[in-house]
Amino acid sequence: MKYWSLTTACVLFAVHSQPAVGQQALGTMFTYQGQLKIAGSPLDDVADFQFTLWDAAGAGNPPSGGNQIGSMVSVGNVAVVDGMFAVNIDFGGDAFNGQARWLQIAVRSPAGAGAFTTLAPRQRLTAAPHALALPGFYTRSAATPNLIGGHANNSISTGVFGGTIGGGGTAAGVNRVTDSSGTIGGGVGNQAGNDAGTTNDASEATVGGGLNNTAGGLRSVVGGGQSNTASGNTAVVGGGNGNVASGMSSTVPGGNQNTAAGSYSFAAGRRANANHAGAFVWSDSTFADFTSTANDQFLIRAGGGVGIGTDSPTAQLDVLQASSGAVAIAGSYTGASGNAGLFGCTNASNSETALSAIHAGGGKALLAYNYGTGKAAEITVDNPASTAHALEVINSGTGFGVNVTSVNHGIFSWASGPFSMGVAAIGELNGVNATATGNSGTTYGGYFQNASTAGAGVFGGAGASTGEVHGVHGLSSSAQGAGVYGQNASTGGFSYGVFGEITNSGSNGVGVFGLAPFYGVFGEATDNGVGVIGRANTGLGVYGESSVASGTGVMGANTSTSGQTYGVYGIVNSSAGYAGYFQGGRSYFEGNVGIGALPPVFRLDVRHDSTSANVMNLQRESDSAAASDLLQMVMGAGSSDTSQFIECERGADIKFRVWGDGDVTADGTYTSPADFAELIRVTGGIETVEPGDVLVIDVDNPRAVVKSTTARSTLVAGVHSTRPGVLGSEHDWDEVARDLGFVPDAAGEMPAIKPITLGRMIGEAPVAVVGIVPCKVSAENGAIRPGDLLVTSTMPGHAMRDENPRPGTIVGKALGSQGEGTGVIRVLVTLH
């Protein structure tokens, strides 16, 4: 029996550093030196060594106990002179993580003869002196230079590049970096990255510290605090507790339970929810949600009031303006009812406006009551340039504001001042009721003329909230007469022949109502005017009704032969309103139709000048039925192959085309999934294989494959794809469907069945020939590590590692690890 002993040993570790230009990195190999004796005398011979790395010293001879780290390293034919030897050993970049390690050595001499003898005790590997300056820090892998500090359980996911954990962590609250270039400064239970299985979709995320925080978006940041999440790309949470920034470039500076879900949104305070794009929501300490309702809102909940120019607000909004000549506040009241929009007062020496109020709802912009014998309000206008009314008549009873009966002109009113009105009247029943009783000739129930470039021939308003009311009601019995005739003699400006308006937002009234056997409303503009314009805050701007089958409810005609003219022109002031609304039946447009395009140059021309809003949206409000189309494009059967279904341009550069013959060309990149597969028949039936199986060519059948059963087969064809990114085939799928018994519908279209489904029905499987796919593997030829070349194994449908594969046997390169047994890992298929 040989008695071996190792009397002295020295370990020289390589140092990881960034190589200079033209140099190579040192890698993870280190040099081990020792003196070997046999029966007490130094050995002079050639020996073989086996080295294993352990996390404990063990006990006994040979040593036992502890866990082996990595794989055995064998070094043969080592010259031992006077007992001295030196070898290079490499256990890989993951072997040393700052924890204690022991080296176990087995030896045999002469080399190649006899069995190995394991030496005792194991040799402890100690740190270099300078490494003691950073206890606990270690780089996870030379290929992916990550730095890990703090608790031993802190981790950086496999495949991550450039990750950093500065410290912190506990056994129950480890810090983790799951995506490349992620950083965690410290704290407990923090995560940088989204841990979605890829390493680049949430890269460069940062968590400064705190407890249980997650920066899961691309370049997202969580400064600290507790239980905060920044999941949107470039989103930021400064700190606080329970905050979420999920919108792109959204921000939560701190606070408690705030959410910034919209892109570019901002939420601060307590339970502020900025759920829409561009929304800014600030909430006070109230324990209740305060949430945005639309894009680009600026919302404040302040129970103590908001002060502008004052630090002691006495109202929800308190504005103090001390500068001379400046307006303290300009307000508009748009509610359905309630108080005045604004109350204002100026002193005797001030020349500014005392009060300016605009009311768009059903209430009053300005309200004055006097229950005594004086005046509720008095307005005196002594300035010819003023835009105020010289006379305003209001009747809140059941009569008329103005009632005039005449054989010729019911009312003839002339207003020559700029921006003035001939008559403005509001009544419970009729603001103005005018009747022309003549039964022949050209008569007018009301004739109003305005010479101003911005005035109105007739302006009628009905203020009642119920009942059948009319802003203007005209009646004529003459065949050549007109119920209402509006004429505008202006030669310039934007003027109106007839203008109707309903000012009560609670009314379902009509701005202008026309009823006739043929044309309910007919408006004609022979110059730069408008044939008919009607405006209503919530009701109908213009309503036309015709009871004749060939009649027209509303017809607008413009006889001008040049310039930009309008047959019908609709305007709404409300962002939720409709300039044109079509309900029931069908709509027909003979010429080009423009949406945001003026003039339209295509049959349907849709444009938008916004840099962020969607230009067009096609959406089915309910779930789609089987084989239904959201968008169908059809061209004639004889169309040229060079015609196009779709053409997408960026400026004048064409980026994407769908040709008439079905070809698709694109300048960009197609992403996800990640493989190209070809549909190939499976000998023995599709049920004999499943996704992840390694398939080989069936030499007995043309264009067919079977599951692999032998090691290192040169017939390897690819891997059964789980979800192909691109699917190739030699078939015409309509012909395949016909052969399977499917019949076309009444329009001649075959049923909508996906090619991969039809392929399975005829016994074909998608065989990935290039790209990344899940693949079944076996460790029968040694543990598999990323980068290993894979070949077929003896286990059916599985691949194994091979250090020196023969040409034509390689399935691809491993992207994952399999230490023992069988499993499924991702493989880059590179057949060669």
C-alpha positions in Angstrom: 0.0 0.0 0.0 1.2 3.5 -0.9 1.1 6.2 1.8 0.8 9.6 0.3 1.1 13.0 2.0 0.8 16.6 0.9 3.2 18.6 3.1 3.0 22.1 1.7 0.7 23.9 -0.7 0.4 27.3 -2.3 -2.6 28.7 -4.3 -2.0 31.6 -6.8 -5.4 33.0 -7.9 -5.9 34.8 -11.2 -7.2 38.4 -10.8 -10.3 39.5 -12.7 -9.7 42.8 -14.4 -10.8 44.8 -17.5 -8.2 43.9 -20.2 -6.3 46.8 -21.9 -6.6 47.2 -25.6 -4.9 44.3 -27.3 -4.7 42.2 -24.1 -6.8 39.2 -22.9 -8.7 38.9 -19.7 -7.2 36.5 -17.1 -10.3 34.4 -16.8 -11.2 32.2 -13.8 -8.2 29.8 -13.8 -5.7 29.7 -10.9 -2.4 28.0 -10.2 -2.0 25.4 -7.4 1.5 24.4 -6.1 2.3 21.7 -3.6 4.8 19.1 -2.4 3.9 15.5 -2.7 5.5 12.7 -0.6 5.1 9.0 -0.7 6.0 7.0 2.5 7.6 10.2 3.8 9.9 10.7 0.8 9.5 13.4 -1.9 8.1 11.9 -5.2 10.1 12.1 -8.4 7.9 10.8 -11.1 4.9 11.6 -13.4 1.5 11.7 -11.7 -2.2 12.2 -12.5 -4.3 14.5 -10.3 -8.1 14.8 -9.7 -9.2 18.1 -8.0 -12.7 18.7 -6.6 -14.0 21.8 -4.7 -16.0 21.6 -1.5 -17.9 24.0 0.9 -16.7 22.2 4.0 -13.4 20.6 5.4 -15.0 17.2 5.9 -13.7 14.5 8.2 -12.0 11.1 8.0 -9.6 9.6 5.5 -10.6 9.9 2.8 -12.6 13.0 3.8 -16.4 13.0 3.7 -19.1 15.6 4.4 -20.0 18.9 2.8 -21.2 19.7 -0.8 -19.1 19.5 -3.9 -19.0 22.8 -5.9 -19.0 22.4 -9.7 -17.4 19.5 -11.6 -14.1 17.5 -11.1 -11.0 18.9 -12.8 -8.5 16.3 -14.0 -4.9 17.1 -14.8 -2.7 14.3 -16.2 1.0 13.6 -16.8 2.2 16.2 -14.3 5.9 16.2 -13.7 6.7 15.9 -9.9 10.3 16.9 -9.1 11.6 16.4 -5.6 7.9 16.3 -4.6 7.2 19.7 -6.1 4.4 20.2 -8.7 2.3 23.0 -10.1 -1.0 22.7 -12.0 -3.6 25.1 -13.4 -7.2 24.6 -12.2 -10.5 26.2 -13.4 -13.7 25.6 -11.6 -15.6 28.4 -13.5 -16.8 31.8 -12.6 -19.6 30.6 -10.3 -17.4 28.5 -8.0 -16.2 31.4 -5.7 -18.9 33.6 -4.3 -17.2 34.9 -1.1 -17.9 31.7 0.9 -15.2 29.4 2.3 -13.9 26.7 0.0 -11.7 23.5 0.4 -9.7 21.6 -2.3 -9.8 17.8 -2.3 -6.9 16.1 -4.2 -6.7 12.5 -5.5 -3.4 11.3 -7.0 -1.9 8.3 -8.8 1.7 7.7 -9.8 3.1 6.6 -12.2 0.6 8.4 -14.5 -1.9 6.2 -16.1 -1.4 3.2 -13.8 -3.5 2.0 -10.9 -6.2 3.7 -8.9 -6.4 7.2 -7.5 -5.8 7.8 -3.8 -7.7 10.6 -2.1 -5.5 12.7 0.1 -6.5 13.9 3.6 -7.2 16.4 4.8 -8.8 18.7 2.3 -6.8 21.9 1.6 -8.5 25.2 2.6 -8.3 27.9 -0.1 -7.6 31.3 1.6 -8.2 34.8 0.2 -5.5 37.0 -1.2 -4.8 39.9 1.2 -6.3 42.7 -1.0 -9.5 40.7 -1.5 -10.1 41.0 2.3 -10.9 44.7 1.7 -14.3 43.8 0.2 -15.6 40.8 2.2 -18.8 39.3 0.7 -18.3 40.8 -2.7 -17.8 38.6 -5.7 -18.3 38.6 -9.4 -20.8 36.0 -10.5 -19.3 35.1 -13.9 -16.4 36.3 -16.1 -18.6 36.2 -19.1 -21.3 38.4 -17.4 -19.4 40.7 -15.1 -21.9 41.1 -12.3 -21.1 42.3 -8.8 -22.9 40.9 -5.7 -22.5 42.2 -2.2 -24.4 41.8 1.1 -26.2 38.6 2.2 -25.0 35.3 0.7 -28.5 34.6 -0.8 -28.5 37.8 -2.8 -28.6 36.8 -6.5 -28.3 37.9 -10.1 -30.2 35.8 -12.6 -28.4 33.6 -15.1 -27.7 35.4 -18.4 -27.8 38.9 -16.8 -24.9 41.2 -17.8 -23.5 44.0 -15.7 -25.8 43.6 -12.7 -24.9 45.1 -9.3 -26.1 44.5 -5.8 -24.3 46.8 -3.4 -25.4 45.1 -0.2 -28.3 44.4 2.2 -30.6 41.4 2.0 -31.6 38.8 4.6 -32.2 35.1 4.5 -36.0 35.8 4.1 -35.6 39.0 2.1 -33.0 38.6 -0.6 -32.1 41.3 -3.1 -32.4 40.1 -6.7 -31.3 41.5 -10.1 -33.2 39.8 -12.9 -32.4 41.9 -16.0 -29.1 43.2 -17.4 -27.4 46.4 -16.0 -29.8 46.4 -13.1 -28.7 47.9 -9.8 -29.8 47.5 -6.2 -28.0 49.8 -3.7 -29.1 47.9 -0.6 -32.1 47.3 1.6 -34.1 44.1 2.0 -36.3 42.1 -0.5 -35.7 44.4 -3.4 -35.8 43.5 -7.1 -34.3 45.2 -10.2 -36.0 43.8 -13.4 -39.3 42.1 -14.1 -38.1 38.5 -13.8 -40.1 37.6 -17.0 -37.6 35.0 -18.2 -35.7 37.4 -20.5 -32.8 39.6 -19.4 -33.2 42.7 -21.6 -36.8 43.8 -21.6 -36.4 45.5 -18.2 -32.7 46.3 -18.2 -31.0 49.2 -16.5 -33.6 49.3 -13.7 -32.5 50.7 -10.3 -33.7 50.3 -6.7 -31.8 52.5 -4.2 -32.8 50.6 -1.1 -35.7 50.3 1.3 -38.0 47.2 1.8 -39.7 45.0 -0.8 -39.4 47.5 -3.7 -39.5 46.5 -7.4 -38.2 48.4 -10.4 -39.6 46.2 -13.2 -39.7 48.6 -16.2 -37.0 49.4 -18.7 -34.7 52.1 -17.0 -37.2 52.4 -14.2 -36.2 53.7 -10.7 -37.4 53.2 -7.2 -35.5 55.4 -4.8 -36.5 53.7 -1.6 -39.4 53.4 0.8 -41.5 50.2 1.2 -43.5 48.0 -1.2 -43.2 50.4 -4.1 -43.3 49.3 -7.7 -42.1 51.1 -10.9 -43.2 48.7 -13.7 -43.5 51.3 -16.5 -40.6 51.9 -18.8 -38.6 54.9 -17.5 -41.1 55.2 -14.6 -40.0 56.6 -11.2 -41.1 56.1 -7.6 -39.1 58.3 -5.3 -40.1 56.6 -2.0 -43.0 56.3 0.3 -45.2 53.2 0.8 -47.3 51.2 -1.5 -46.9 53.4 -4.6 -47.1 52.2 -8.2 -45.8 53.9 -11.4 -46.9 51.6 -14.2 -47.3 54.1 -17.0 -44.5 54.9 -19.4 -42.4 57.8 -18.0 -44.8 58.1 -15.1 -43.8 59.6 -11.7 -44.8 59.1 -8.1 -42.4 61.2 -5.9 -43.5 59.5 -2.7 -46.5 59.5 -0.3 -48.8 56.5 0.3 -50.8 54.2 -2.0 -50.5 56.5 -5.1 -50.7 55.2 -8.6 -49.4 56.7 -11.9 -50.9 54.4 -14.5 -51.1 56.7 -17.5 -48.1 57.5 -19.7 -46.3 60.7 -18.5 -48.7 60.9 -15.5 -47.9 62.2 -12.0 -49.5 61.1 -8.7 -48.5 62.4 -5.3 -49.9 62.6 -1.7 -52.2 59.9 -0.5 -54.3 57.6 -2.7 -53.9 59.8 -5.8 -54.6 57.8 -9.0 -53.4 59.3 -12.3 -54.9 56.6 -14.5 -54.8 58.6 -17.8 -52.1 59.8 -20.1 -50.6 63.2 -19.0 -52.8 63.4 -15.9 -51.4 65.2 -12.8 -53.1 64.2 -9.6 -52.2 65.6 -6.1 -54.2 64.4 -3.1 -54.3 65.5 0.5 -54.2 63.3 3.6 -57.8 62.1 3.1 -58.0 58.3 3.2 -60.0 57.9 0.0 -59.2 57.5 -3.7 -58.8 60.6 -5.8 -58.7 59.5 -9.5 -58.3 61.1 -12.9 -61.2 60.7 -15.4 -59.6 61.7 -18.7 -56.3 62.4 -20.4 -54.2 65.5 -19.6 -56.1 66.6 -16.4 -54.6 68.6 -13.6 -56.4 67.6 -10.4 -55.9 68.8 -6.8 -57.8 67.6 -3.7 -56.9 70.0 -0.9 -59.2 70.0 2.1 -57.6 73.1 3.4 -58.0 75.0 0.1 -55.7 76.1 -2.7 -54.1 79.5 -2.3 -52.7 81.5 -5.2 -51.0 84.6 -4.0 -52.0 83.8 -0.4 -50.8 81.3 2.3 -54.1 81.4 4.1 -56.8 80.3 1.7 -60.4 80.8 2.8 -62.1 78.8 0.0 -61.4 75.8 -2.2 -59.6 78.2 -4.5 -58.5 81.6 -3.1 -56.7 83.9 -5.5 -55.2 87.2 -4.4 -54.0 89.6 -7.0 -52.3 92.7 -5.7 -51.0 94.1 -9.0 -52.7 97.1 -10.5 -54.5 96.6 -13.8 -54.4 92.8 -13.7 -57.3 90.4 -13.7 -57.6 88.4 -10.5 -59.5 85.5 -12.1 -61.5 84.8 -15.3 -64.1 82.1 -14.9 -66.7 80.3 -16.9 -69.6 78.4 -15.4 -70.6 75.3 -17.4 -72.8 73.4 -15.0 -76.4 72.6 -15.8 -77.7 74.9 -13.0 -76.6 76.7 -9.9 -74.9 80.0 -9.0 -73.3 82.6 -11.2 -70.0 81.9 -12.9 -68.3 84.8 -11.3 -68.8 87.7 -8.9 -66.6 90.8 -9.3 -66.4 94.4 -8.1 -64.1 97.3 -9.0 -63.6 100.6 -7.2 -64.5 104.0 -8.6 -61.1 104.8 -10.1 -60.6 101.4 -11.9 -61.2 101.3 -15.6 -61.2 97.5 -15.9 -64.2 95.3 -16.3 -66.1 94.8 -13.1 -67.4 91.4 -14.0 -67.1 89.1 -16.9 -69.2 85.9 -16.8 -69.8 83.2 -19.4 -72.3 80.4 -18.8 -72.4 77.4 -21.2 -74.9 75.4 -19.1 -78.6 75.8 -18.3 -78.1 78.2 -15.5 -77.1 81.9 -15.5 -73.8 83.5 -16.1 -75.0 86.5 -14.1 -78.0 86.6 -11.8 -79.6 89.7 -10.2 -82.7 89.8 -8.0 -84.5 92.8 -6.4 -87.7 92.2 -4.4 -88.1 95.9 -3.6 -89.2 98.8 -5.8 -85.8 99.5 -7.3 -84.0 97.9 -10.2 -82.6 94.4 -10.1 -79.9 95.5 -12.6 -79.2 98.4 -14.8 -76.7 98.5 -17.6 -75.8 101.8 -19.3 -73.8 101.8 -22.4 -72.6 105.2 -23.5 -69.7 104.0 -25.8 -70.4 103.6 -29.5 -67.7 101.0 -29.7 -69.2 98.9 -26.9 -70.3 95.3 -27.6 -73.1 95.4 -25.0 -76.8 95.2 -25.7 -78.6 98.5 -25.8 -81.9 96.8 -24.8 -82.6 93.4 -23.4 -86.2 92.2 -22.7 -86.8 89.2 -20.4 -90.3 87.9 -19.7 -90.6 85.1 -17.1 -94.4 84.8 -17.4 -96.5 82.9 -19.9 -96.6 85.7 -22.5 -94.1 86.9 -25.1 -90.9 88.8 -24.6 -92.0 90.8 -27.7 -95.3 90.2 -29.5 -95.9 92.1 -32.8 -98.6 91.5 -35.4 -98.4 93.0 -38.8 -99.8 92.4 -42.3 -96.3 92.8 -43.9 -93.4 92.5 -41.5 -94.1 91.0 -38.1 -90.9 92.5 -36.8 -88.5 94.7 -38.6 -85.4 95.5 -36.6 -82.2 97.1 -37.6 -79.0 96.9 -35.7 -76.1 98.9 -37.2 -73.6 98.8 -34.3 -70.7 96.3 -34.5 -71.5 92.9 -32.9 -75.0 94.1 -32.0 -78.4 92.4 -32.4 -81.6 93.7 -33.9 -83.7 91.8 -31.3 -82.8 89.5 -28.5 -85.8 88.0 -26.8 -86.3 85.1 -24.4 -89.7 83.7 -23.3 -91.3 80.7 -21.6 -93.2 79.9 -24.8 -91.9 82.0 -27.7 -89.0 84.5 -27.6 -90.5 86.1 -30.7 -93.8 85.1 -32.3 -94.4 86.8 -35.6 -97.2 86.1 -38.1 -97.7 87.3 -41.6 -101.4 86.9 -42.5 -101.1 87.8 -46.2 -102.1 84.8 -48.5 -100.3 86.0 -51.6 -97.1 87.8 -52.6 -93.8 87.7 -50.8 -94.5 87.9 -47.1 -92.5 87.3 -44.0 -93.5 86.2 -40.6 -90.3 87.9 -39.4 -87.9 89.9 -41.5 -84.6 90.7 -39.9 -81.6 92.3 -41.6 -78.1 92.8 -40.2 -75.3 94.7 -41.9 -72.6 93.8 -39.4 -69.9 91.4 -40.5 -70.2 89.4 -37.3 -73.9 89.9 -36.4 -77.0 87.8 -36.9 -80.2 88.5 -38.9 -82.2 86.5 -36.4 -81.1 85.3 -33.0 -83.8 83.4 -31.1 -83.5 81.7 -27.7 -86.0 79.6 -25.8 -85.2 79.4 -22.1 -87.9 77.0 -20.9 -86.6 73.6 -19.6 -89.9 71.8 -20.5 -92.6 71.9 -23.1 -92.6 72.6 -26.8 -90.7 75.8 -27.2 -89.0 77.5 -30.1 -86.2 80.0 -30.3 -87.8 81.3 -33.4 -91.1 80.2 -34.8 -92.2 81.5 -38.2 -95.4 80.8 -40.1 -96.5 81.9 -43.6 -99.6 81.0 -45.5 -98.3 82.3 -48.8 -97.1 80.0 -51.5 -94.2 82.3 -52.2 -93.6 83.3 -48.6 -91.3 81.9 -45.9 -92.0 80.9 -42.4 -88.6 82.5 -41.5 -86.4 84.3 -44.0 -83.0 85.4 -42.9 -80.8 87.5 -45.1 -77.3 88.7 -44.4 -76.0 91.4 -46.7 -72.4 91.3 -45.4 -69.8 91.0 -48.2 -67.1 89.5 -45.8 -66.6 87.8 -42.5 -68.3 84.7 -41.1 -72.0 85.6 -41.1 -75.3 83.8 -40.8 -78.6 84.0 -42.7 -80.4 82.2 -39.9 -78.8 81.2 -36.6 -80.7 79.1 -34.0 -79.5 78.3 -30.5 -80.8 76.4 -27.5 -79.1 77.7 -24.3 -80.7 75.5 -21.7 -78.5 72.4 -21.3 -81.5 70.5 -19.7 -83.7 71.0 -22.8 -84.1 68.6 -25.6 -85.1 71.5 -27.9 -84.1 72.3 -31.4 -82.0 75.2 -32.5 -83.7 75.3 -35.9 -86.6 73.0 -36.8 -87.9 72.6 -40.3 -90.9 70.5 -41.4 -92.0 70.3 -45.1 -93.2 67.7 -47.6 -89.9 67.9 -49.4 -87.1 69.9 -47.8 -87.4 70.2 -44.0 -84.6 72.8 -43.9 -83.0 74.3 -47.0 -80.0 76.5 -46.7 -78.2 78.2 -49.6 -75.1 80.4 -49.5 -74.1 82.0 -52.8 -70.9 83.6 -51.5 -68.7 83.1 -48.5 -71.5 82.5 -46.1 -73.1 79.4 -44.6 -76.3 77.9 -45.9 -77.6 76.7 -42.5 -75.8 76.7 -39.2 -77.5 75.5 -36.0 -76.0 75.3 -32.5 -77.2 73.6 -29.3 -75.2 73.0 -26.1 -76.8 69.6 -25.6 -79.8 69.4 -27.9 -79.9 69.5 -31.7 -78.2 72.2 -33.6 -80.3 71.6 -36.7 -83.2 69.1 -37.0 -84.9 68.4 -40.3 -87.8 66.0 -41.0 -89.5 64.9 -44.2 -92.4 62.5 -44.5 -92.0 61.8 -48.2 -90.2 58.7 -49.3 -88.1 60.6 -51.8 -87.8 63.7 -49.6 -84.8 65.0 -47.6 -84.7 65.7 -43.9 -81.9 68.2 -44.2 -80.3 69.4 -47.5 -77.5 71.8 -47.7 -76.5 73.2 -51.1 -73.7 75.6 -52.0 -73.8 76.9 -55.6 -70.4 78.5 -55.6 -68.2 77.1 -58.3 -64.9 77.9 -56.7 -63.3 78.2 -53.2 -63.7 76.1 -50.2 -67.5 75.8 -49.8 -69.8 73.7 -47.5 -73.2 72.2 -48.3 -73.6 71.3 -44.6 -71.3 72.6 -41.9 -71.5 71.3 -38.3 -69.8 72.7 -35.2 -69.8 71.5 -31.6 -68.1 73.2 -28.7 -68.2 70.2 -26.4 -65.3 67.7 -26.6 -67.8 64.9 -26.1 -70.2 66.3 -28.9 -70.6 65.3 -32.5 -70.3 67.7 -35.4 -72.1 65.1 -37.5 -74.1 62.1 -36.1 -75.7 59.4 -38.4 -78.0 56.8 -36.8 -79.7 53.9 -38.5 -80.0 53.0 -42.2 -77.0 53.6 -44.4 -74.7 56.6 -45.2 -73.6 57.4 -48.7 -70.8 59.7 -49.8 -70.2 60.1 -53.5 -66.9 62.1 -53.5 -63.8 61.8 -51.4 -64.3 61.6 -47.7 -61.9 63.4 -45.4 -61.5 62.9 -41.6 -59.0 65.5 -40.5 -58.0 65.9 -44.1 -59.0 69.1 -46.0 -59.2 68.7 -48.8 -59.3 64.8 -49.0 -57.3 63.4 -51.8 -58.4 59.8 -51.4 -61.8 58.1 -51.3 -61.2 57.9 -47.6 -58.6 60.3 -46.3 -57.9 60.1 -42.5 -55.3 62.4 -40.9 -54.3 63.7 -37.5 -51.9 66.4 -36.5 -51.3 65.0 -33.0 -47.9 63.4 -32.3 -49.3 60.9 -29.8 -53.0 60.2 -30.5 -54.1 57.2 -32.6 -55.2 58.2 -36.1 -57.7 55.4 -36.6 -59.2 52.7 -34.3 -61.1 49.6 -35.5 -62.8 48.0 -32.5 -65.5 45.4 -32.2 -67.3 46.1 -28.9 -68.2 42.4 -28.3 -66.1 39.2 -28.5 -65.5 38.2 -32.1 -67.2 35.1 -33.4 -65.3 32.3 -35.1 -64.0 33.1 -38.5 -65.1 36.7 -38.3 -63.0 39.6 -39.7 -62.4 42.9 -38.0 -61.0 44.3 -41.3 -61.5 42.7 -44.8 -59.7 44.0 -47.9 -60.9 42.6 -51.2 -59.7 43.3 -54.8 -60.8 41.8 -58.0 -59.7 38.2 -59.0 -57.9 39.6 -62.0 -55.9 42.2 -60.1 -52.2 42.5 -60.9 -49.7 40.8 -58.6 -48.0 44.1 -58.2 -51.1 45.8 -56.8 -51.1 46.3 -53.1 -53.5 45.6 -50.3 -51.5 47.7 -47.8 -48.6 50.2 -48.2 -47.0 51.9 -45.1 -44.7 54.8 -45.5 -42.5 56.8 -43.2 -42.2 60.1 -45.1 -41.4 59.0 -48.7 -39.7 55.8 -47.5 -42.0 52.7 -47.9 -41.5 50.4 -44.9 -44.2 47.7 -45.3 -46.2 46.2 -48.2 -48.8 43.5 -48.6 -48.9 42.7 -52.4 -51.8 41.5 -54.4 -50.3 38.0 -54.7 -50.0 37.7 -50.9 -46.3 38.5 -50.7 -45.3 40.7 -47.7 -42.2 42.9 -47.7 -41.0 44.9 -44.7 -37.9 47.0 -43.8 -38.1 46.4 -40.1 -37.7 43.5 -37.7 -40.3 40.8 -36.9 -40.2 39.9 -33.2 -41.5 37.2 -30.9 -41.6 34.2 -31.1 -38.0 33.4 -32.0 -37.8 30.5 -34.5 -38.4 29.6 -38.1 -40.2 26.3 -38.6 -41.2 24.3 -41.6 -44.3 22.0 -41.6 -43.1 18.5 -42.4 -45.0 15.2 -42.3 -44.3 12.9 -39.3 -44.0 9.2 -40.1 -46.2 7.2 -37.7 -48.6 10.1 -37.1 -48.5 13.5 -35.4 -49.5 12.0 -32.1 -46.1 10.3 -31.9 -44.2 13.6 -31.3 -44.7 16.6 -29.2 -43.2 20.1 -28.8 -39.5 20.0 -27.7 -38.8 16.6 -29.4 -35.6 16.3 -31.5 -36.6 15.1 -35.0 -34.5 13.3 -37.6 -35.1 12.7 -41.4 -37.0 9.5 -42.2 -34.8 8.0 -44.9 -37.6 5.6 -46.0 -40.2 8.4 -46.7 -39.8 11.6 -48.8 -40.1 14.9 -46.9 -40.8 13.2 -43.6 -39.3 13.1 -40.1 -39.5 10.9 -37.0 -38.4 11.2 -33.4 -34.7 10.7 -32.9 -33.6 7.4 -31.2 -29.9 7.1 -31.7 -26.9 9.2 -30.4 -25.0 11.6 -32.7 -27.3 11.1 -35.7 -26.3 12.8 -38.9 -30.0 12.8 -40.0 -31.0 15.4 -37.5 -33.6 17.7 -39.0 -34.5 20.1 -36.1 -36.7 20.5 -33.1 -40.5 20.3 -32.8 -41.4 24.0 -32.4 -43.6 25.0 -29.5 -44.8 28.3 -31.0 -43.2 29.2 -34.4 -42.3 32.8 -35.1 -42.3 32.1 -38.9 -44.0 29.0 -40.4 -43.0 27.8 -43.8 -44.9 25.3 -46.0 -45.2 24.0 -49.6 -49.0 23.9 -49.4 -51.8 26.0 -50.8 -54.0 25.9 -47.7 -57.3 26.5 -49.5 -56.6 23.4 -51.5 -55.7 21.5 -48.3 -58.9 22.6 -46.7 -60.9 21.4 -49.7 -59.1 18.0 -49.7 -60.1 17.7 -46.0 -63.8 18.2 -46.9 -64.2 21.9 -45.9 -66.5 23.9 -48.3 -66.5 27.6 -49.1 -69.2 30.0 -47.9 -71.6 31.9 -50.1 -69.0 34.5 -51.0 -66.5 31.7 -52.1 -64.3 32.0 -49.0 -62.9 28.9 -47.4 -63.3 28.6 -43.5 -60.7 30.6 -41.5 -58.5 27.7 -40.2 -54.9 28.4 -39.2 -52.2 26.7 -41.3 -50.7 25.1 -38.2 -54.1 23.5 -37.4 -54.5 22.2 -41.0 -51.0 20.9 -40.9 -51.7 18.8 -37.9 -54.8 17.5 -39.6 -52.7 16.1 -42.4 -50.0 14.8 -40.1 -47.4 17.6 -40.3 -45.5 19.1 -37.4 -43.7 22.5 -37.2 -39.9 21.6 -37.3 -37.7 24.5 -36.1 -34.7 24.7 -38.3 -33.3 27.9 -37.0 -33.9 30.1 -34.0 -34.5 29.7 -30.2 -36.9 26.9 -29.1 -37.6 24.8 -26.0 -35.8 21.4 -26.5 -35.8 18.2 -24.5 -32.3 17.4 -23.2 -30.5 14.6 -21.3 -27.4 14.8 -19.1 -26.4 11.3 -20.1 -23.1 12.6 -21.6 -22.4 15.1 -18.8 -24.0 18.2 -17.3 -25.2 20.7 -19.9 -24.1 24.3 -19.6 -24.9 27.3 -21.8 -22.9 27.3 -25.0 -22.5 23.5 -25.1 -22.9 21.9 -28.6 -25.9 19.5 -28.6 -26.4 16.3 -30.6 -29.1 13.6 -30.6 -28.9 11.2 -27.6 -29.9 7.6 -27.0 -33.1 8.8 -25.2 -35.8 9.3 -27.9 -36.5 12.9 -28.8 -33.7 14.2 -26.5 -30.4 16.1 -27.2 -27.2 15.7 -25.2 -23.9 17.6 -25.0 -20.9 16.6 -27.2 -17.5 18.2 -26.9 -16.3 17.0 -30.3 -19.3 16.4 -32.5 -19.0 15.1 -36.0 -20.1 17.3 -38.9 -23.8 17.1 -39.6 -24.7 15.9 -36.1 -25.2 19.2 -34.3 -28.7 20.2 -33.3 -27.7 23.6 -31.8 -26.2 25.4 -28.8 -27.5 25.2 -25.3 -28.9 28.4 -23.8 -29.7 26.9 -20.5 -28.4 24.3 -18.0 -29.3 20.7 -17.2 -27.1 19.2 -14.4 -28.5 15.7 -14.3 -31.4 13.6 -15.6 -33.7 15.0 -18.3 -35.5 18.3 -18.8 -36.4 21.1 -21.2 -34.1 24.0 -21.9 -34.0 26.7 -24.6 -31.7 25.9 -27.5 -30.4 28.0 -30.3 -31.0 25.7 -33.3 -28.0 25.9 -35.6 -27.9 22.7 -37.7 -24.5 21.9 -39.1 
